[in-house]
Amino acid sequence: VLEEGIRLRASLEGGDDQGYFDSIYAADLPSRAVLVYMCLKEHCNAESQCFPSQRTIAKETGLSRNTVRRAIDDLERHGFVTKEQLWRSNGGRSSFLYTVR
């Protein structure tokens, strides 16, 4: 579903979806990491930051939450994503803030 949306958006904009993701495709990453990267990019604002929950990423990609966690770890190790824990006003954990490169 996500990949179809990316292809559709690129074709409507006259762009090439392969060109947009050249660096991620060139890296030695498992397909789960590529899919999660695409999902994160779809959520990003103008500063290349987003904060979808791992549950949201799992739902949108069709991956399990554990697989999403492993994919994010892969992306962090390869320098494509950094994450920062966000906190609620009551001191509880919220989602992560992802910065996507």
C-alpha positions as CSV (number, residue, x, y, z in Angstrom):
1,V,0.0,0.0,0.0
2,L,2.7,2.5,1.0
3,E,4.9,1.6,-2.1
4,E,1.9,2.1,-4.4
5,G,1.3,5.5,-2.8
6,I,4.9,6.6,-3.3
7,R,4.8,5.5,-6.9
8,L,1.5,7.3,-7.5
9,R,2.8,10.5,-5.9
10,A,6.0,10.4,-7.9
11,S,4.1,9.8,-11.2
12,L,1.7,12.6,-10.4
13,E,4.5,15.0,-9.7
14,G,6.4,13.9,-12.7
15,G,9.2,12.6,-10.5
16,D,11.1,9.3,-10.3
17,D,10.6,7.5,-7.1
18,Q,13.8,5.5,-7.6
19,G,15.8,8.8,-7.7
20,Y,14.2,10.0,-4.4
21,F,15.5,6.9,-2.6
22,D,18.9,6.3,-4.5
23,S,21.0,6.3,-1.3
24,I,18.7,4.0,0.7
25,Y,18.6,1.5,-2.2
26,A,22.4,1.7,-2.6
27,A,23.0,0.9,1.1
28,D,23.3,-2.7,2.2
29,L,20.0,-2.7,4.1
30,P,17.3,-5.3,4.6
31,S,14.0,-4.7,2.8
32,R,12.3,-4.1,6.2
33,A,14.5,-1.0,6.7
34,V,13.8,0.4,3.2
35,L,10.1,0.0,3.8
36,V,10.2,1.7,7.2
37,Y,12.4,4.5,5.7
38,M,9.8,5.2,3.0
39,C,7.1,5.3,5.7
40,L,9.1,7.7,7.8
41,K,9.7,9.9,4.8
42,E,6.0,10.1,4.1
43,H,5.4,11.4,7.6
44,C,8.2,14.0,7.6
45,N,7.7,17.7,7.8
46,A,9.9,20.3,6.0
47,E,12.7,19.8,8.6
48,S,12.7,16.0,7.8
49,Q,11.3,15.2,11.2
50,C,8.3,13.1,12.2
51,F,7.0,11.2,15.2
52,P,4.7,8.3,14.1
53,S,4.4,5.6,16.7
54,Q,5.9,2.2,16.0
55,R,2.4,0.9,16.0
56,T,1.4,3.3,13.3
57,I,4.5,2.4,11.2
58,A,3.7,-1.3,11.7
59,K,0.1,-0.8,10.6
60,E,1.1,1.3,7.5
61,T,3.8,-1.1,6.4
62,G,2.2,-4.4,7.3
63,L,5.3,-5.3,9.5
64,S,5.2,-6.4,13.1
65,R,6.2,-3.9,15.8
66,N,9.3,-6.0,16.6
67,T,10.3,-5.9,12.9
68,V,9.7,-2.1,12.8
69,R,12.1,-1.8,15.8
70,R,14.7,-3.9,14.1
71,A,14.3,-1.8,10.9
72,I,14.8,1.5,12.8
73,D,17.9,0.0,14.5
74,D,19.2,-0.8,11.0
75,L,18.5,2.7,9.8
76,E,20.2,4.3,12.8
77,R,23.3,2.1,12.4
78,H,23.6,3.2,8.8
79,G,23.0,6.9,9.6
80,F,19.7,7.3,7.8
81,V,17.7,8.0,10.9
82,T,18.3,9.5,14.4
83,K,15.7,9.1,17.1
84,E,15.0,11.0,20.3
85,Q,12.6,10.0,23.0
86,L,9.6,12.4,23.4
87,W,8.1,12.8,26.8
88,R,4.6,13.6,28.0
89,S,4.0,16.5,30.5
90,N,3.3,13.9,33.3
91,G,6.8,12.4,32.7
92,G,5.6,9.4,30.8
93,R,7.1,8.3,27.5
94,S,5.6,9.3,24.2
95,S,6.7,8.4,20.7
96,F,10.1,9.0,19.2
97,L,11.0,12.0,17.2
98,Y,12.7,10.8,14.0
99,T,15.1,12.9,12.0
100,V,15.4,11.3,8.5
101,R,18.4,12.0,6.3
